[in-house]
């Protein structure tokens, strides 16, 4: 005699602890608002931290003493020299676009701090990370995502010696 197949019985725990699995993945409005609020707080904290670090760095740069970075004859017209100012972790670049013209900038792109490189043939400083271009004469943004010009330093020539002085503001 053939017995009809019986439907499998659900495990006993499912009867004791019934869970509607569709409701388990449901996100309530309250949970969503809590997530948005916490995310906003984290972004606000990150923004304040970044702005505070930038303010501290610029404050430190304004109080830094002048520094000698070499002799005028070391850099040919159209050439450049890399140096660090005001601290050992602050890469900078000195350009000589003309015989009597010297300009210096922080080598960190103002978008995401990637190092910029000088292209003498175009007269531009280029950030390879996001294809940003800066004018070599004054550091203003020519193209790309940065909204602020490169940080510029004053260059003074005394007795054929090049001196870098604290940050001079450049309106951009």
N, C-alpha and C positions, 0 to 999 in steps of 0.2 A: 504494500500500500504506500502510495506516494504522499508525503506530507507537503503541504504548500510551504514555500520558503517564508520564514518569518522575518519581518523587518528587524534589523539590529536594534537592540535597546540602547538608548543613550547612557553613558556612564552615570553612575549614581551622583557624582559630584555636580554634574550639570543640573540635576534636579534641585540639589541643595543650594547651589550658587548660580542661579540663572543670569546669564549676561547677554545682553543684546549687543552683538558685536558691531552692528552698524552705528549704534549710539556711542560705542566706545571711541570711535574715530572722530566723532563730532566735536567741534571746538565751539564752546559757548562764546557769546558776545563778551562776557566778563573776562574770560581767559584771553581773548583777542586784544581787548583794551589794555589788560595788564601787560601783555607782550609788547604792545606799541609803546606804552609808558616806560617800561624798563629799557627798551631799545633807544628811545629818545634820551633818557638819562645817560646811557652809555655814550651816545654820540655827543651829547653836550659836554660830558667829562673829557672825552678825547679832544674835542675842539678847544676847550679851555687849556688842556695840557699842552697841545701844540702851540697855541698862542703864547702861553707862558714861557715855553722853551725858546720861541722866536724872540720874545721880548728880552729874556735873559741873555741870549746870544748877542743881540744888537746892543744891549747895555754894556756887555763885556767889551765888545768891539769899540764902542765910543770911548771907553776908558783905557784902551790899550795904548802903549807908548809907540812913537814912530819907530820903524825898523828899517835898517839898511838892507837892500836886497841885491846889490851888485853895482857894477860900473856901467856907465852908459855904453861903452864900446863892446860889452859882452853880448848885446842884443842887436842884431842887424835890422835895418829898416825892413818891415814886413815880417819880422820874426816875433818870437814870444819866449817867455821864461816862466816856468812853474815855480811856485814858492808856497809857503804856509804862513798864514797870518790871520788872526792874532795868536792862535795856538797851534800845536802840532797836528791837530785833527781838522784844520780848516784849510783845504786846498784853494789856491788862488792862481790867477794867471795874469801876467804882465804882457801887454802888447806894445809894439812900436810901429804904428801905422805910418808915421812920417819921420823925417830926420830929427825934428825937435819935439815930436809928439809921443807921449807915453800915457797909456791908460791901464788901470788894473781893476780886476773884478774878482768876486768870489767865483770859484769854478763850479759851484753847486747850482744847478738849475732851480729856479724858484717854483717849479711845478712839483717835482718829487725828489729833488736833490740828487739827480743823476749828474755825473761830471760832464761839463761842456768842453768842447774841443774847438780850437781855432782853425778855420779854413781861410788861408791867406788869399787864395784865388777868388773867393767870393767876398772877402772882408766881413765874414760873419762868424759868430760863435754858435756851434751846433750841439744840440742835445740829442744823442742818438736814441734815447729811450722812447720818446714820443714825437720825434721829428720836430723839435722846437728850434727856432732860429732867432738869434739876437744880433742887433747891430753892434759891430766891434767898436765903433766910436763912442757910444754912450751906454750900451747894454740894454737898450729898449727892445721890446718884443716885436719881432717882424712877423712870425707865424708860429702856430702851434698852440698847445693848451695853456702855457703859463700866462698869468694875468699881470704879474709884476716884473719889472726889469731886474736884471742881475744886480746884486749888491756891488756898488762901486767904491773904490778906495782912491784917496787923493795921492797923486805921485808928485814928489818934489825932487828937483835936481839941484844938488849942492856940491860944488867942486867935482863935477862929473860923477858923483855918486847918487844912486837912485834910492829914495826914501819913500816908504809907504806910511801913510798916516791914517788915523781912524776913519771910519765910514763917513762919507759925505752923502747926504740924501740926494737922490735923483728922482725927480717927478716923472712918472710914466703914464 
